[in-house]
Every structure is written in C-alpha cells, then in structure tokens.
C-alpha cells in the first residue's frame, strides 16, 4: 500500500499498474526530489520491439531521467529499464 506522499506522486505522474512508487527522497538543501519507481516481480509488459503483449520483464538496469520541476525543485525519476 502506498503512503499518502507516494500516492500523490503516482497520481501526478499518471502511473498505472504494474508501476508503483517505492520511495520518495527530498533534499531541501539541494532543492532536489528523487522518486524511485519499480514493479512487482512477475509483472508483464508490452514488448517495445515486437509489440507483443504479456511479456515478462528480465535483465533490468536502473536508469535515471530528469523530470520537470515539482514544486520548484529539480526532480529525477529512477526506475528499472
């Protein structure tokens, strides 16, 4: 179950199952927000290459993307890809 903070960001980002926020870190000193995403083990996705549905994820690596500002703070999304 998501915390109220995680639920707020899940809604703001428009996340859908199986994606979920697992952690939110904020550094006031750095004015930086880091949001960590993940999915449940066994989740299935649409293949980005062949477009087949219901394909299991494997061999993921964490990747980081810069997002637009949230509340005037630099924001980074971290998730397996």
N, C-alpha and C positions, 0 to 999 in steps of 0.2 A: 504494500500500500504506500502511495506517495505521501510525502509531507505536504502541508499547505504551500510551502515555497516551491517544491518540485512540481506540484500540480499547477501553480501559477505559470511557471516557465513552460511546462508541457502544453498548456493551452496557448500561450503566447507564440510558441514555435509551431503550433499546429501538428504536434507529434501524434502519430497513430500507431496502434498495435502492429508489430511487437515492440516498437521503440519505446523507451522509457528513460527518464532522468534518474540516475543513480546517485548523483552528488552535485551540489552547487557550492562553489567556494567564492567568497568575495574578499578582496583585499582593498580596504579603504585607503590605505597608504599609497597603493599603486593605481587606484581607481580602475580596478580590473575585476571582471566577473568571468569565472570559468565554470562551464556547465558540462558535466560528463554524462554521456548517453550510452546505453547498452540495450541488449535484447536478451530475452530468456533463452537458455540453452535449448536447442531443438527447434528454434523458430525457423520459419521458411519464408523465402522471398521470391520475387520475380528476378530471373537471371538478366543482368544488364546487357549481356552479349547476345544470347539466343532468344530472350524474352519468354522462356518457359516459366510457368507458374509453379509454386510449391517446391522450390529448390532449397535444400538445406545450406546454411552458411558454413564455411570452413576456412581455415587458414587466414584469420583476420589479423590485422595490424592496427594499432591505434593511430589515428590521423587527427590533426587539429586544423580547424578552419576559423578564420576571423569572421565574426558575425557583425551585424550593425550594432550600434550602441544600444545598451539597455540602461535607462535611467542615467544617461550621460557618462556611462562607464564603458571602456573597451570590453568587448565580450568575445570569448573564444569557446567554440564547441569542440569537445573531444569525444571521439567515438570510434568503435572498430569499423574497419572497412575492408 
